Amino acid sequence: MRKDLPPRYYLTHFHEFLGFFEGANRALLSDEATDFIQRFRALDDDKQCIVVRAANRKYAVIDRSQFNYSEVSTPQEQIDWLKVNGWFGDLSHASLNDIAGVLTKDALLALLAEYGSTQGLSSLTKPKLVTRLKEHISTHGWPEQLSLENYLVCLFDSALRFLLFIYFGNTKSRLNQFSMRDLGVMRTRSDSVTDTARFDTKEDALAAWFYANHYSQLAFYNDDMLLATAEADFPETEGVSASFYRDQCLYALGLKLLAIDRPKGLGILQQAQSDKAKEKWLRESYKDGNEDGVKQVLEDIIDNPQSDTLLAFAEDFYARKYHKKRTSTVTDMLRNASRTLDIDVSQNQQVERGVLAHYARQGIEGWRTENRLWRSLFGLTFWKQLYEEDTLVTEFDRRPLSLKQNNFYAKFELSIEDLLRKLDTKEKLRFHLHKMATQHYGKINSLFMWSSYLLTPIEALIKHGSLEVIYTLLRMMCKDFANLRDGFPDIMVFDNTLRFEEIKAPGDQLRRNQLVSIQRLQQAGFDVAVTTVNWIRDPEQPYVVVDIETTGGNNSYNRITEIGMVKLVAGQEVDRFQTLLNPQRRIPSNITKLTGISDDMVADAPLFSEVADHIASFTQDAVFVAHNVNFDYGFIKQEFARLEQSFRRPKMCTVREIRRTYPGLPSYSLANLTKHFHIEMERHHRALSDAVAAAELLKLAFEKDDETIIANVSE
């Protein structure tokens, strides 16, 4: 049902938006933006409504015929006045991006057809089609199909985009986020907002906008425009935030220029200060034979690194190129992995879960950790410093300024150290974390997602780890969050002592951010291993073969009437489970005819919610197997979802396994396969009977695999 917005809803939001520039951020405004605000406030309400409606469009090009809003008196006359007074202009003022946005690809091809053949144009991207259209317009004039009277360009777009950039801190966000907030689609954090300027100075704000604006337009620049941009006078930046936009733009520009003018591309990359720009310059310059220059820069980085990530690259690159070391640090760490595990091949889609299940069968505790453990511990420990002592610039921001600028420790060192001194026991830290989680549960943040299991691995870390070591790593995150916010090991294991493990399946690579995080954990005092996995057929891996009967084929609204499960370990049945279920709806007569299950039979049967815990326990750490597995798995997953519980298990399909091991059979339906392999069935389309039959098929597939392995070994 469509929700009607109150009259002049968008105008109210626009005044809220402009109110942001009456406080600390007023000092950041360009002359053009200041003039826009003053001119806008001088308009009457009808004209303001037109301007705001245009401002809420995604692109600067608008179709005036779509602006006949009832909240505006004589809207077309208002537009005529605004056009005469410099608010709107014709398409000659439009950018390539705006034309591309307002016209579809088919519309662009239709317009180009007026200039002759369009052969080969359909394969071009929209930006290239717009470029072609612009070239034709400059030579032959506007196409007749394009209604110049209806299409207008917002001449205030430059000022508006600058204001949006200062407000949101990026070039992609639009005014529609206000309505998304009010409709509950987007959650915001108004409780952490104070009157804070997004940039240190007006000069920094203008410089940041220069770089951010160019960066957003680079996809539409042809070679000449890219070269012209490289020749421009690049404004200086002082603050960390402005420098981020500078480095982002120069890196992207440098990459594009490498294919056009390599020396100029390298020159642009050299001006950028980001880790990835420096790394790219070093790699490309070395390729070009500048070995002495690269060596000097590498030595400077090693002597005075700007980040752990860049240092790791520099040391590794230096060793391989100048000391002729044959392998990288990443390769060495993988080759010298602390341990190798044989894991059942069924876990190849969820290798970390497979390793944890392997440990669990040995009585060893383990937890999925990755980045979530450390980011949630960091966020909960320093919640006050992040969201009370530091602030968000607007309620739409996710990340506090100190994390964006990577100066959290420098900004709040006294407060951070005072907190850690007070939390001098595990009990105090545990109490503090529970208090923060209780007070702030559900509040949006850029660090982690809330869940009922959030504190489980944190509790295990505190219980089994050293408080001093934990705090050492947290201090490292405080001092360089930008380079220590991800790349943490996959799992945490307690096997008499605590250790972290990065799990690598065959073919997996160890990324540099993972290398840095592993090295920092080791420096803090943690035991960290890189565990490589070999895929095998593990006889101890449990398989649960499942079959269900349902009221119909769609799991969105149909329900389960019966479930049967058979558990296999080492090819032998070790347990089974079967029950009818009350689907809480009528069973169609055709389903009763097929399965024999009637409404009377399930009237007193348990609900799924009453057996959910047993199903979860029965299938825990097992491979979920079924004939056409996605059907059975999808229904059971949906039933758990209705209980607001997740259900995730590795899956295996007996249809696929039998096709693989016994190719060429006339039919792979369960009924025909049981006949072909002489498998006895009590009754087809009853859950336990079908599950037992599918279990026999699984055994046949495994036996065939074993025969193939033996034959290959014998050869």
N, C-alpha and C positions, 0 to 999 in steps of 0.2 A: 504494500500500500504506500503510495507516494506521500511524502511528508511535505506539507506546504510551509515554506519559510515566511517569517513575518515580513511585512513591507519594509523595504530599504534595509534589509538584513545585511547585504554586502557593504552598504555605506557605513553602517554601524561598525563593522569589522575594520573598515579602512581607517576610520577615525581612531580605533584602538591601535592599529598598526602605526599610524602617524604619531600617536602619543608616545611611542617608544623613543622618538627623536626629540622629545622635549627635555630629556634628562641628560645623563652622562654622554650618550652617543650623539648628542647635538653637535659636539665639538668635532666630530669626524666627518661632517657632511661636506660634500663638494658644493661649489657655488651653484652648479646646475641643479643639484638636489634641493638646496635651500630655496632657490627660485621656484621650483616646481611646487613645493609645499605652500609657499606664500600665494602663488597664483591659484592653486587648488582651493585654498581656504577662502579666497575672494569670490569663487563661483557660487551661484545659488544652488539649492538642493537638487533641482532637476538636472542641471549640468554636471554636478558632482556625481550623481547616480550614473550618468552615461559614462563618465570617465572611469568610475570604479568598476562598472560592468566590463568595460574594455580592459581594464587592468587585471581583471580576474581571468581573462582568456590566456591560453597557454602561449600564444604567439602575438607579435605586435600587429600582424595583419588581421583585420576584422571585416566581416560582412555586415554592413549597416542595416540591411534588410532584416537581420535577426535581432535588432535592438528596439523593437516596438513593445516595450515593457509597460504594463498598466500602471506601475508606480511612478512613471515619468509622464509629465504633461507634454503633449506634442513632441515626442522623442525625435522625429526626423528634423524638425525645426531646431531642436537643441543641438543636434549633430551638425547641421548647417552652420550654426553660430560658432560651434567649437572648431569647425574646419576653417572658417574665415579667420578666427583668432588664434590659429597656430597650434591647436591641440591635435588635429588630424591632418594627414596629407595623402597624396596619391601614392601608387605603388613604386614610383621612382625612388622613394625614400626607403623602400623595404630592403632588408638584408636577405642574403641567400637562405639563411636558416629560417627566417619567418615565412618566406614564400614556400619553402619546402614543407613547412609545418601546416599551412592552411590548405594546400592543394594535395590531392592524392596523386599517386604515381600515374594512374589512368588519366587523371585530369591533365597532368603535365604532358603525357604522350599525345593527348588530343590537341593541346595547344601547339605542340611542336609540329603536328601534322600540317598545320596551316603554312609552315615554311617549306614543305616538301616531304620527301620520303622519311619515314621513321625506322627504316630497316636497321636492325642491330641495336636500336635504342632501348628496347624492352629489357635488355640484360644489364643496363646501367643502373647505378644506385640513384636514389632521389637527389642527393647533393650534386651528382654529376649531371643529372637531367636539368636541375635548376640552373647550373652553370651554363649549360647549352642554351637554355631559354634566355638567360640574360644576354648571352652573346648575340642571339638572333634579334632580341629587342633593341639592342644598341645599334644594330645595322639596319634592320627593316621596320622597326616600330612595334607597337603592341599588337598582339593577335586580336582579331575581331571578336573571338569567342569570350575573351576575358572582359568582364564587365567592370570597366574602370570606375563607373559611377558607384557601384556597390562596395567594392573593395577599398578600404582605407587603411592607412598606417598610423599607429599611435606615435606621434612625434615626441611624446614624453617618455617613450620606452627606455631610453638610455638612463634617464634620471630614476625611473621606477626600478629598473634592474639593479642599479647601484644601491638603492634603498633596501631592496629585498636581500641583496648580498650582505649588507651591514646587519640587517635584522637576523637572517637565518645563518649567516656564515658560510653559504655555498651558493652556487649559481643555478641549482636545480629546483629548490623549493619555491612554491608559489603561494598566493593568498588563499587558495582553496584549503590550506591546512587549518585555517580558522574554522571553516564549516565542518571539516573532518573531525576537529576537536569537539565541536558542539554536538555532533551526531554520535559521538562515542566511538568513531572509527579509529581515531588516533588519541592515545593517552599522552598527557603532558605532565610537566613537573613545575607547576606554579609555586609550590612551597619552597623551592630552592632558588628562586629568582630574586635578585636585588638590582638596583640601578648601577649596572657595571658596563663600562665601555668595552666593545669587542676588540678594539685595537688600541695601542698605546697612544698614538698621535694621529692627527689628520693626514699627515704625510704617509704614514704607514697604511692607513685605510685606503688612500688613493692608489698607493703602489700595489697593495694586495688586490684591489679591484682591476687594475691594469693587467696583472698576471692571470687572475681568475677568469676575466672576460676573454682574453686571448685563448686561454686553455679550452674554454667551452666552445670556441669557434674554430679550432684547428682542423676539425674534420671537414670543414667547408672551404678551407684555404687551398687554392691551387699553388703550383710551384712558385710563381712570381710573388704571391702574397706571403708564402712562407719565407722566401728570401728577403722580402721587404721587412717582415717582422723581425728577422734576425739582425737587420741593419738599424733597427729602432734604438733609441736611447732607453735603456732599461733603467727604471727608477730604482734608487737604493731602498733597502728595507732595513729596519732596526729591530723590531720586535720579532719574537719567535713565530707568531701567527702569520704575519705578513711574509716572512721568509719561507714559510711552508708553501704558500701559493706561488712564490717566485720559483722555488726549486721544482715544484710540480710542473709548472709551465715550461721552464727551460729544459727539463728532462724530456718531456713529450716533443717539444720543438726540435731538440737535438736529434732525437731518434728519427724524425721525419726528414731532417736535413741530411742525414748520413747517406740517404739514397739519392740525393740531388746534388749536394755539394759537400763531400766528405770532410774536407778541412774545416768548413764553416760549421758543420754539425758537431765535430769534435770540439771546436772552440766554444760553442754554446754549452755543450755538456760540461766543459771544464769550468764554466762560470757557476754552474749549479753546485750546491753544497751538500745535497742529500747523499746518503750512502750508495743508493743504486746508480746515481749519476756518476759518482766517482768510480764505482766499480766498472760501469760501462765504458767510461773514458779510458781507464787503465787497460781493459781487455782490448778495446779497439786500437788504442795507440800502440800496444805491444804488437798487434797484428801488422801494423804499418811500419814496424821496424824501429820505433822510438824506444829502444831498450834502456838506454841510459836515463832518459827522462822519466820513464815508468819506474825504474829502479829507485831513483831519488824520491819520487812521490811515495812509493811503498815504504821506504825507510822512514820518511817523515811521519807517515800514518802509524807505523809500528812504535816510533818514539813518542808520539803524541796523538793517540787515537781519539776520534770524536765519538766513537761508540764501540761497544763490544762486537757488534755485527760486522762493522767495517774492519776492525782489528782481526777478527777471525778470517775474513777474506784475504786481507793483506798478508798475514803470516803464511797462509796456505799458498797463495799465488807466488809470493816471494820464494818460498821453499821449492816450488815446482819449476819455476822459470829460471831461477838464478843459482839454485843449489842442485838442480837437475833431479829433484825428488820425483819418482815416477807416479806416485799416487797422491790423491788429495787427502786431507785430514778426514773428510767425510767417509771416503773409501776405507781409510785405515780403521776408523771406528767400526764400520760394518764388518770388515774382515776380522777384527779382533774382538768381535762380539763376545760378551761374557758368557753367554749360554746359547744353546740351540735346542729347540723343543720340537718333537714330533707331534703334530696336531692333526686330528681327523680332517680329511679334505672337505667334509660337509660344512666346515666352519670358514670356508674361503671368502665368504661375503661379510663375515663379522669376526675377523681374526682375533681382536682383543677379547671378545666374549668367549671365543673358543679357548684362549689361553687361560682366562679366569676359571672357566669350567674345568679345564685340565688340572689347575691348582686345587680347585675345590674338591675334586675326587681324591686328591692326596691329603686333604685336611688342612690345606694352606689357605689363609684368608687373603682376599684380594678385592680391589675396588677400581672401577673406571675413574680416571682422574683427568687426563689431558689438561686443557687450559682451565677447565671449570673449577677445579680444586683451588688453584692458586689465585685465580681472579676473584672467586667468591670470598676466599679468606682475606685477600687484600681489601676488597670492597667493604666487607663487614667490619674488619678491624679498624679501618680508617674512614668509616662512614661519616663521622662528624667532621673530619678535616675536609673530606671530598664534597659533601653536600650541605654543610652548615658554615664552616669557616671559609671554604671556597664557595663559588656560586656558579649557577648557570646564567648565561646572558639573557636568554628568553626561555619561556616554558617549553619551547619546542626543541631546545638543545638536549642532547643526551650525555655529553661528556663535559665535566668541569674544565675550566680554562687551564688549570695547572696540568692536567693530563694531556690536553691538546698541545700545550706549549712544552711539555716534558720537563717541567721545573717544579714538580710537586714537592720534592724533598727540600729544595732550596727555599721554597716559599713557606713551608710549614715545618721546618726542621725542629724548632723548639716544641711545638705541639706534638709532633710525632714521637720524639724522644721522651717527652713527659708521659705520654700514654704508655709507651712500652715499658718505662720504669715502673709505672703503677701496676701493669699486668705482669708481675714478676713470678707468678706461679701458673701452672696449667689450669688450676681451678678458676683463677681470676680471668684468664683468657677465655676459658669455656663459658663462664658466666657472661662476660662482655659480648661474646659472639651471639649467644642466645638472646641477650637483651636487644642487640641491634636487629637481629632477625625478627624478633617479636614486634618491635616498634615499627619497623619499616617494611614488613612483608608485603610484597606486591607492588612496591613503588618501582617505577621504571628507572633503569640505569643502563649505562653502556658496558658494564662489566660482566654481568651474569644474568641468567634467567632463574626466577624463583621456582622452587619445587619443594615438595614435602621431604625429598631425599637430599636436599642441599647440604645439610649439616653432617650427614652420615660419613663421607670420606674425611671431612674436616675433623670430626671426633676421633676417627682412627689415627689420623696424622698426629693429633695432640697426644693421644694415649701412648702411641708407640714411638714417637719422634722426640728429639731433643728440643726444648723450648729455645735454647740459645741458637741452634741451627735454623729453626723455623724463623726466628727474628732476623737472622743474618740474611736469609733469602728475601724476607719482606723488605728489609732496608734496601737491598739491591733493586727491587721493583720500584720502590719509592724514588730512587735516584735516577733510574733509567727505564721508566715504564714503557716508553716507545719501543725499546728493543728487548723487553723482557715481559711482554704481555701475552705471548703465545709461544708455541714450539715445545711445550712441556711434555714429558713422557706420558704414554697412553694409560699405564696402570700403576697402582701402588700395591705392594705385596708385603705381608708380614709373615716371615718364615724364620722364627726365632729373633730375627732383626728386621728392621724396616728397610725396604729398598723400592726404588722406582724403576720401571722397565719401559723402554721404547720398543714396541713390537714391530718387526719388519717381516712381512711375508715375501716369498720369492718375487724378485722384480721390483720391490719397493725401494725408494731412494730415501736417504737421510738428508733433509733440507738444512740449509745453513742456520735458519732460525732455531731448528731443533738442536743442532750442534751447539749453538750459543747457550740455549737454555740448559742443556745437559751439562755443559762445562760450568755454568754458574751454580747449578745444584751441587755439583761435585765440590766446587770451591767453598760453598756454604757448609759442607760437611755431610751431605747425603750420599748414600750408596746408590749409584745409578748404573744400570746395565742396558745394553742394546741386545735384545733377544731376537734372534732370527728363527723363523718357523720353516720346518719341512712338512709338506703335505703327505700324509700317509692314510691308510685305513686303520684307524685305532680300534682295536677290539674292545677297549673299555668305553668307547663312546656310545652312550645310550641313544636309541632311536625310538620314537613313539609314533606308531602308525595309527592314523586317525580316520574315522569316517563319521559323517553326520547325515541325518535326514532332516529336511526342512519343510516349511509350508510353501516354499516357492524358490525361484532362482535368484532373486535380487536381495542382497543382504541389507539394503537400506531400510526395507520395511517388512521383509519376511523374517521368520524366526526359526530357531532350531527345535526339532521335536524329539531327537534322539542323538546321543553321542556314544561312540564306541572307541576304545583306545587299547592298543597292544604295545607294551614296552619290550624292546629287544636289546640285549647286550651280548656282544660276541656271537651274534646270530641265534641266540636262544631267547625264548620268551621268559621274562622274569616277572611280569605283572600284567594285569589287564583291568579295564574299567568299562562299565556300561551303565547307562541310565536313560530312561525316557525323560523328556523335559516338557513342562507346561509352556507352550509358546505364547500364552495370553492372547490368543486369537484363534479364529476358526480354521480348521485344516480343510482345504478344498477337497472336494470329493475325488477329483482325479489323482490327488496326492495320496489319499487314503487307499485308492485302488492300486496305486503303484507300490506303496510301502506296507500297507496293511495297518498303518497307525491311524487310529480314529480319535475324535474328540474325547470320547469316553475313556480311552486308554490313558490319555495324558491329563485328565481332569485333576487327579490327585498327585500327579508327578511333581517333583521339585521345580522351582524356577531356576533359570540359569544362575542368578545371583547366589542361590543357595549352594551351588556346586562349583562356583568360580574358583574359590581358593584351592579346592582339590585338583581342578584341572590345571591351574597354574603350577601347583606343587608337582603333579604327575609329569608335566612336560618340562620342568625346570632343568636347564643345562642339557636338554635333549634336542635332537634334530626332529623337527615336525615333518612327518611324512604322510602323504595321502596320494590317492589316485586322482590326478588333476588337482594338485595341491592348493592352487590359488582359491578354488571354490571353498574348500573346508577351512583353510586358514583365514580367508576373508570374513567368513561368517563368525568365526570364533573371535577374531580381532574386533569385529564390530560389536559383539556382545560385551566384550570387556570395555570398549569405548563407551557404551551406554552406562556402564558403572563408573565411568571416569577413571578407568585404569588402562595402562598401556599393556600390550601383549606383543612381545617380539621374540621370535625364535628363528633359528636357521631353518630353511625349508628344503625339502627334497621331494621330487615328484616321481612316482613309480611309472607313470606313462613315459616320461623322458628317459628314465633309467632302463626300462625294458626296450624302448626304441633304440637306445644306444648299444645295449648288449645283445639284443636279438633283432637286428634290423630285418625289414622285408616281410614281416607278418601281415596277413590280410587285414587284421583289425587289432586295435590296442584298447578296446573297451574292457572294463573289468570282467564282464560276463564272458566275453569271447576268449580273453586270456586265461581265465580259470579253466575253460574247456580245453584250450590248446595244451596247457601244462598239467591237466588232470588234477586240478586243485579242488578239493571238496568244499562245497558251501552249504551251510544250513539253509540260508534263505537270502537271495539277492535283494538289495535295497532295504536291508536291516543293518544297523550301524556296526554292531560288533562282528557280525558275519562278514561284512565287506572289509572291515579293518583287518580281520584275521587273514582273509584272502590277499589283501594288498601286502600284508607282512610277508606272506609266502613269496610274492613276486619280488619284494625287496631282497629276500634271501637268494633267490635265483640270480638276480643282477649281481649281487656281491660274489656269489660263487663263480659266475662267469668272469668277473674281474680277476679273481684269484687264479683261475685257470690260465688266463692271458698272461699274468705275471710269471707264473711257473714256466709257461711255454717260452717266454722271452728269456728267462734265466737259463733254461736248458740249452737254448741256441747259443 
